[in-house]
Amino acid sequence: MRQIFTRQQLAYFAPVLVCAVLIGILLALPTGYEDAVQYREADRCSALVLAVDDSAIIDTGLVRSGEQACTLELLGGKFKGQTVTGVNMLNGSLEQDKVFAVGDKAMVVVSYSGGSITNVTMTDHYRLHWEVVMAIGFMAFLILFAGRTGVRAIVSFALTVLALWKLLIPLYLKGWNPIWVGLAVALLLTFLIIALVYGFDRRCAAAVSGSFLGILVTCILGALFTDLFQIHGAVMSYSESLLYAGYQDLNLTRIFMASIFLGASGAVMDLSVDITSAVQEVVDKKPGIKPWEAVKSGLNVGRAAMGTMTTTLLLAYSGGYIALLMVFMAQGTPLYNILNYKYVAAELIHTVIGSFGLVTVAPFTALCAGLLLTGRRAGAPYEEEEAGQADLAKGSNP
């Protein structure tokens, strides 16, 4: 019977099928929190602002308090088409407050009892339509410039979002150990994302092995230095709100520890794939190379890449704290006080421990790639193996 696919073709396309199946399962998988208490007897939809009444707003310089009454036309939900009055509460916080104008679209929560509306609360401006436009634009450009690789990148992006939302977060809320859950999800995503790049072959095994060893080092050091720095997990934004919402048993500190290696795992994967591809290129050009020579080549590539990757983590984490650093400078806070501040210390853990992971993933990946990729039969490149398998599938004599 004629062979339809070669072994290499199956190895290359199988990850796409596996990820597609997992995405379908995760889409159907309930989180268990769909019927949260605060959203019972309430309908969430968009509404068009027809008129505004700012007479109850109190202006005191930068701070605005009071409430804004808006006449709204409901654009969805059970009461679509009805004209109602919505209330926009102002708390005197520029970070949280929003002010609506005629013609704006708002996201509203419509509380009702039976068939009657009891209250309409305006929660924020409606942004979902522009988010959809942004996502479609991103996917279009990715496919345009990367072709089939772009499609695989979109699949990996979707899988990552769903794994975090449908697996990681619900299990955290249920009280599962955040470190073990985080490591399991990180390993699963690392394996599947790298498999989408290489397929299920030795390159995938080498890159995944190096990545996970680097993530494991980040996990151990993150837990160690979180204890040494005496950082409580409440340092994370909105974490205290979880405790007040009825989740007092959550271990916020362990969740913070897990966030350290989860945050660094993307950069770790990136460097691991770079080194694996470099070692593969060397082996293809010099099939008779010895394993330790291939390892040395991988280490040389890793040294060159680490200089920029560690800076990438620094910029990624510090970008969200520019305003805080500006406050420190504006107030003349001494540098030793800044470095001792718990929020800064927490970000230092993220940045420096994440960089530890990058530093260690380079030798780990170089070692794994050097040992695994030089062990193929006769050192033949993957392209030649595919050609040989294709010839055998056709029944020809190579």
C-alpha positions as CSV (number, residue, x, y, z in Angstrom):
1,M,0.0,0.0,0.0
2,R,1.3,3.4,-1.0
3,Q,2.5,5.6,1.9
4,I,0.7,9.0,1.8
5,F,2.9,10.9,4.3
6,T,6.6,10.5,5.1
7,R,7.6,10.1,8.7
8,Q,9.1,13.7,8.7
9,Q,5.9,15.1,7.2
10,L,3.8,13.4,10.0
11,A,6.2,14.7,12.6
12,Y,5.9,18.3,11.2
13,F,2.1,18.5,10.8
14,A,1.1,16.4,13.8
15,P,1.7,19.3,16.3
16,V,-0.8,21.4,14.4
17,L,-3.5,18.7,14.7
18,V,-2.7,18.2,18.4
19,C,-2.9,21.9,19.1
20,A,-6.1,22.2,17.1
21,V,-7.7,19.4,19.2
22,L,-6.5,21.0,22.4
23,I,-7.9,24.4,21.4
24,G,-11.3,22.8,20.7
25,I,-11.2,21.0,24.1
26,L,-10.2,24.1,26.0
27,L,-12.9,26.2,24.2
28,A,-15.6,23.7,25.4
29,L,-14.1,23.3,28.9
30,P,-15.9,25.3,31.5
31,T,-13.9,27.3,34.0
32,G,-16.4,26.7,36.8
33,Y,-16.8,30.4,37.4
34,E,-19.2,31.3,34.6
35,D,-22.0,31.9,37.1
36,A,-20.2,34.1,39.6
37,V,-22.4,35.6,42.3
38,Q,-21.9,39.2,41.2
39,Y,-23.2,38.5,37.7
40,R,-26.4,36.7,38.6
41,E,-29.6,38.5,37.7
42,A,-27.6,40.8,35.5
43,D,-27.1,41.3,31.8
44,R,-23.9,42.7,30.3
45,C,-24.1,44.4,27.0
46,S,-23.1,47.6,25.1
47,A,-25.1,50.8,25.0
48,L,-25.1,54.0,23.0
49,V,-24.9,57.3,25.0
50,L,-27.8,59.5,23.8
51,A,-27.5,62.3,26.4
52,V,-25.4,63.1,29.5
53,D,-26.1,65.0,32.7
54,D,-23.0,66.3,34.5
55,S,-24.7,68.4,37.1
56,A,-23.9,66.0,39.9
57,I,-20.2,65.9,39.1
58,I,-18.0,67.8,41.6
59,D,-14.7,69.2,40.1
60,T,-11.8,69.9,42.5
61,G,-8.8,70.4,40.2
62,L,-7.6,67.0,38.9
63,V,-10.1,65.1,41.0
64,R,-13.7,64.6,39.9
65,S,-16.2,62.9,42.1
66,G,-20.0,62.4,42.3
67,E,-21.9,60.7,39.5
68,Q,-22.8,61.2,35.8
69,A,-26.3,60.3,34.6
70,C,-26.6,59.2,31.0
71,T,-29.5,58.4,28.8
72,L,-28.7,55.1,27.0
73,E,-30.0,52.9,24.2
74,L,-29.2,49.3,24.9
75,L,-27.6,47.6,21.9
76,G,-27.8,44.0,23.1
77,G,-28.9,41.6,25.7
78,K,-32.5,40.8,26.9
79,F,-33.6,44.5,26.8
80,K,-32.1,45.4,23.4
81,G,-33.5,48.6,21.9
82,Q,-34.8,50.0,25.2
83,T,-33.9,53.5,26.3
84,V,-32.8,53.6,30.0
85,T,-30.9,55.9,32.4
86,G,-27.4,54.7,33.4
87,V,-25.3,55.9,36.3
88,N,-21.5,56.4,36.0
89,M,-20.0,56.7,39.5
90,L,-16.8,58.8,39.9
91,N,-14.5,57.9,42.8
92,G,-11.9,60.7,42.4
93,S,-9.4,58.4,40.8
94,L,-7.9,59.3,37.4
95,E,-6.8,55.6,37.1
96,Q,-10.3,54.2,37.5
97,D,-12.8,56.9,36.6
98,K,-14.2,57.5,33.1
99,V,-16.4,60.3,31.7
100,F,-18.8,59.7,28.8
101,A,-19.9,62.0,26.0
102,V,-22.8,61.8,23.6
103,G,-22.1,59.3,20.9
104,D,-19.8,57.1,23.0
105,K,-20.4,53.4,23.4
106,A,-20.4,52.1,26.9
107,M,-20.2,48.7,28.5
108,V,-23.1,48.4,31.0
109,V,-24.4,46.0,33.6
110,V,-28.2,45.8,33.5
111,S,-29.6,44.5,36.8
112,Y,-33.2,43.2,36.6
113,S,-35.8,41.4,38.6
114,G,-38.2,39.3,36.6
115,G,-38.9,41.2,33.4
116,S,-38.1,44.7,34.8
117,I,-34.8,46.6,34.9
118,T,-33.9,47.7,38.4
119,N,-30.6,49.4,37.7
120,V,-28.1,50.2,34.9
121,T,-24.4,50.7,35.9
122,M,-21.9,52.0,33.4
123,T,-18.7,50.1,33.8
124,D,-16.4,51.4,31.1
125,H,-16.1,52.5,27.5
126,Y,-16.9,49.8,25.0
127,R,-13.6,48.7,23.3
128,L,-14.3,45.1,22.1
129,H,-14.9,46.1,18.5
130,W,-11.5,47.8,18.2
131,E,-9.9,44.9,20.0
132,V,-11.3,42.6,17.3
133,V,-10.0,45.0,14.6
134,M,-6.5,44.9,16.2
135,A,-6.5,41.1,16.5
136,I,-7.6,40.6,12.9
137,G,-4.9,43.1,11.7
138,F,-2.3,41.3,13.7
139,M,-3.2,37.9,12.3
140,A,-3.4,39.3,8.7
141,F,0.1,40.8,8.9
142,L,1.5,37.7,10.6
143,I,0.1,35.4,7.8
144,L,1.1,37.9,5.1
145,F,4.8,38.1,6.2
146,A,5.3,34.6,7.7
147,G,2.9,32.4,5.7
148,R,2.4,29.0,7.1
149,T,4.7,29.8,10.0
150,G,2.4,32.7,10.8
151,V,-0.5,30.4,11.0
152,R,1.4,28.2,13.4
153,A,2.2,31.3,15.5
154,I,-1.5,32.2,15.7
155,V,-2.3,28.6,16.8
156,S,0.4,28.8,19.5
157,F,-0.9,32.3,20.6
158,A,-4.5,31.0,20.9
159,L,-3.4,27.8,22.7
160,T,-1.4,29.9,25.3
161,V,-4.3,32.3,26.0
162,L,-6.8,29.4,26.4
163,A,-4.4,27.4,28.6
164,L,-3.9,30.3,30.9
165,W,-7.6,31.2,31.1
166,K,-9.1,27.7,31.2
167,L,-6.5,25.8,33.1
168,L,-4.0,27.9,35.1
169,I,-6.3,30.6,36.5
170,P,-9.2,28.3,37.5
171,L,-6.8,25.8,39.2
172,Y,-5.2,28.7,41.1
173,L,-8.6,29.9,42.3
174,K,-9.4,26.3,43.4
175,G,-6.3,26.3,45.7
176,W,-4.1,24.0,43.7
177,N,-0.4,24.4,44.3
178,P,0.6,27.4,42.0
179,I,4.2,26.3,41.5
180,W,3.3,22.7,40.4
181,V,0.4,23.9,38.3
182,G,2.6,26.7,36.8
183,L,5.4,24.2,36.0
184,A,2.9,21.8,34.3
185,V,1.3,24.5,32.2
186,A,4.7,26.0,31.3
187,L,6.1,22.6,30.2
188,L,2.9,21.8,28.2
189,L,3.0,25.1,26.4
190,T,6.8,24.9,25.9
191,F,6.5,21.5,24.3
192,L,3.6,22.3,22.0
193,I,4.9,25.8,20.9
194,I,8.4,24.4,20.1
195,A,6.8,21.4,18.4
196,L,4.9,23.9,16.1
197,V,8.2,25.3,15.1
198,Y,10.1,22.0,14.5
199,G,7.6,19.2,14.5
200,F,8.0,16.2,16.8
201,D,11.6,15.5,16.2
202,R,15.0,15.6,17.9
203,R,15.3,19.4,17.5
204,C,12.0,19.7,19.4
205,A,13.4,17.4,22.1
206,A,16.6,19.3,22.4
207,A,14.9,22.7,22.6
208,V,12.2,21.6,25.1
209,S,14.8,19.9,27.3
210,G,17.0,23.0,27.4
211,S,14.0,25.3,28.0
212,F,12.5,23.3,30.8
213,L,15.8,23.0,32.6
214,G,16.1,26.8,32.4
215,I,12.6,27.2,33.6
216,L,13.3,24.9,36.5
217,V,16.3,26.9,37.6
218,T,14.2,30.1,37.4
219,C,11.6,28.4,39.6
220,I,14.0,27.3,42.3
221,L,15.8,30.6,42.4
222,G,12.6,32.6,42.3
223,A,11.2,30.7,45.3
224,L,14.5,31.1,47.2
225,F,14.9,34.8,46.7
226,T,11.3,35.6,47.3
227,D,11.7,34.1,50.8
228,L,15.1,35.9,51.3
229,F,13.6,39.2,50.2
230,Q,10.6,38.6,52.4
231,I,8.2,39.5,49.5
232,H,4.5,38.8,50.1
233,G,2.4,37.9,47.1
234,A,0.1,40.9,47.9
235,V,2.7,43.0,46.0
236,M,0.9,41.9,42.8
237,S,-1.7,44.3,41.6
238,Y,-5.3,43.5,42.5
239,S,-4.2,40.4,44.6
240,E,-5.7,41.7,47.8
241,S,-9.1,42.0,46.0
242,L,-9.0,38.2,45.7
243,L,-8.8,37.8,49.5
244,Y,-11.7,40.2,50.1
245,A,-13.8,38.4,47.4
246,G,-13.8,35.2,49.5
247,Y,-10.5,33.5,48.5
248,Q,-8.7,34.0,51.8
249,D,-7.0,30.6,51.6
250,L,-5.1,31.5,48.4
251,N,-1.3,31.5,48.8
252,L,-0.5,34.7,47.1
253,T,3.3,34.4,47.7
254,R,3.4,31.1,45.8
255,I,1.4,32.6,43.0
256,F,4.0,35.4,42.9
257,M,6.8,32.8,42.7
258,A,5.0,31.0,39.9
259,S,4.7,34.3,38.0
260,I,8.5,34.6,38.0
261,F,9.2,31.6,35.8
262,L,6.0,31.9,33.8
263,G,7.0,35.5,32.9
264,A,10.5,34.4,31.8
265,S,9.4,31.2,30.0
266,G,8.8,33.0,26.7
267,A,12.3,34.5,26.5
268,V,13.7,31.1,27.6
269,M,11.9,29.4,24.7
270,D,13.1,32.0,22.3
271,L,16.8,31.6,23.2
272,S,16.5,27.8,23.3
273,V,15.0,27.7,19.8
274,D,17.8,30.0,18.5
275,I,20.5,27.8,19.9
276,T,18.9,24.6,18.7
277,S,18.6,26.0,15.2
278,A,22.2,27.2,15.2
279,V,23.5,23.8,16.3
280,Q,21.3,22.1,13.6
281,E,22.7,24.4,11.0
282,V,26.3,23.5,12.1
283,V,25.5,19.8,12.0
284,D,23.9,20.0,8.6
285,K,27.0,21.8,7.2
286,K,29.4,19.5,8.9
287,P,27.7,16.1,9.3
288,G,30.8,14.5,10.9
289,I,31.1,17.0,13.7
290,K,31.6,15.5,17.2
291,P,29.0,16.1,19.9
292,W,31.2,18.3,22.0
293,E,32.2,20.4,19.1
294,A,28.4,21.0,18.4
295,V,27.9,21.8,22.0
296,K,30.7,24.4,21.8
297,S,29.1,26.0,18.8
298,G,25.8,26.2,20.6
299,L,27.5,27.9,23.6
300,N,29.1,30.5,21.4
301,V,25.7,31.4,19.9
302,G,24.2,31.5,23.4
303,R,26.9,33.9,24.6
304,A,26.1,36.3,21.8
305,A,22.3,36.1,22.4
306,M,22.4,36.5,26.2
307,G,23.6,40.1,26.0
308,T,20.4,41.3,24.4
309,M,17.9,38.8,25.9
310,T,18.6,39.9,29.5
311,T,18.1,43.5,28.5
312,T,14.8,42.5,26.8
313,L,13.5,41.2,30.2
314,L,14.7,44.4,31.9
315,L,12.8,46.6,29.4
316,A,9.7,44.4,29.5
317,Y,9.4,44.5,33.2
318,S,10.5,48.1,33.9
319,G,8.2,49.5,31.2
320,G,5.2,49.1,33.5
321,Y,6.8,50.9,36.3
322,I,8.0,54.1,34.6
323,A,5.4,56.2,36.5
324,L,6.6,54.8,39.9
325,L,10.3,55.5,39.0
326,M,9.3,59.1,38.0
327,V,7.6,59.5,41.4
328,F,10.8,58.4,43.1
329,M,12.9,60.8,41.1
330,A,10.5,63.7,41.5
331,Q,10.5,63.2,45.3
332,G,14.3,62.9,45.5
333,T,14.2,59.4,46.9
334,P,17.7,58.1,47.6
335,L,18.7,55.1,45.4
336,Y,19.2,52.8,48.4
337,N,15.7,53.5,49.5
338,I,14.4,52.8,45.9
339,L,16.2,49.5,45.7
340,N,14.9,48.4,49.1
341,Y,11.3,49.3,48.3
342,K,9.2,46.1,48.1
343,Y,7.7,46.8,44.7
344,V,11.1,47.5,43.2
345,A,12.6,44.4,44.9
346,A,9.8,42.3,43.4
347,E,10.6,43.6,39.9
348,L,14.3,42.9,40.5
349,I,13.4,39.3,41.3
350,H,11.4,39.1,38.1
351,T,14.2,40.6,36.0
352,V,17.3,39.1,37.6
353,I,16.0,35.7,38.3
354,G,14.5,35.6,34.8
355,S,17.9,36.5,33.5
356,F,19.4,33.6,35.5
357,G,17.0,31.3,33.5
358,L,18.3,32.8,30.3
359,V,22.0,32.3,31.3
360,T,21.4,28.7,32.3
361,V,19.2,27.8,29.3
362,A,22.1,28.5,26.9
363,P,24.4,25.7,28.2
364,F,21.5,23.4,28.8
365,T,20.2,23.7,25.3
366,A,23.6,23.6,23.7
367,L,24.4,20.4,25.6
368,C,21.0,18.8,24.7
369,A,21.2,19.9,21.1
370,G,24.8,18.8,20.7
371,L,24.1,15.3,22.0
372,L,20.8,14.8,20.3
373,L,21.3,16.3,16.9
374,T,24.7,14.7,16.2
375,G,23.2,11.2,16.8
376,R,21.2,11.0,13.5
377,R,22.1,8.2,11.1
378,A,25.2,9.1,9.1
379,G,24.7,12.7,10.1
380,A,22.3,13.3,7.2
381,P,20.5,16.6,7.1
382,Y,16.8,16.6,7.7
383,E,16.1,17.6,4.2
384,E,18.0,14.7,2.8
385,E,16.2,12.3,5.1
386,E,12.9,13.7,3.9
387,A,13.9,13.3,0.3
388,G,15.0,9.7,1.0
389,Q,11.7,8.9,2.8
390,A,9.7,10.5,-0.1
391,D,11.6,8.3,-2.6
392,L,10.9,5.2,-0.6
393,A,7.2,6.2,-0.3
394,K,7.1,6.4,-4.1
395,G,8.7,3.0,-4.5
396,S,11.7,4.4,-6.4
397,N,15.3,3.5,-6.0
398,P,17.2,6.4,-4.4
